[in-house]
Amino acid sequence: MAGGSGTRMKSDRPKQFIEICGKAVLQYTMERFVVAVSDLKIVTVLPEDSVGFWKEYCLAHNLVYPQTIVSGGITRFHSVKRGLEKVPDNVSVAVHDGVRPFVSAELVRHLYAETESCDGVIPVIPCVDTVKILKKCPDGSGLVPDGNESADRDRLYFAQTPQIFRSELLKEAYSMAYRPEYTDDASVAEHYGMQLKYMEGERYNLKLTSPDDMAIAAALLGK
């Protein structure tokens, strides 16, 4: 999934195409999966106006990975749905953020293996920070507590990708109408009634969304 515009990155280029140490973020991400899965077939979902750029980039950098390029939709939900149209039934499909270039091959292989015993597998990491439940002040002056409840950190986890499913089941789930609360594939699958397994992810499986994230990525990739 690389269909975003990356407005929070404050760059003239979508974040998935920003180069770090000579490679685009999306190339690093693809390479992790190519190493992990021998018979991998990639469906790359891009902004419609970036398809030509990516094709030229792949030619210039000799990216010969087998991939099908698809133009994204108006939301992530619609983009995933378009990508799934190119995925056959009876396979395991991993939906991954193109701007998570640090996922390990070991985690990818482990998640794929786990789909043999359930409908889908979701990597998560525990929340280690104190979580405050707040709301914006009506006058826009700041934030105030939203009720008297407090978040139980021991029950909170951050969802990551790749989220891996049996393809025919995920396509059925994406036949439902769009809802704003569908922020990842697990939320769609759960609403459809799929039985999911949650497993420990990786702390360094970062999603690059801001200039600060890119600085961290450059430091890690430089090593």
Helices and strands as residue ranges (DSSP letters): G 7-9, G 15-17, E 19-20, E 23-24, H 25-36, E 42-46, G 48-50, H 51-60, E 67-71, H 76-84, E 92-95, H 105-114, G 115-117, E 120-126, E 134-136, E 143-145, G 153-155, E 157-159, E 163-166, H 167-173, H 185-192, E 196-200, H 211-222
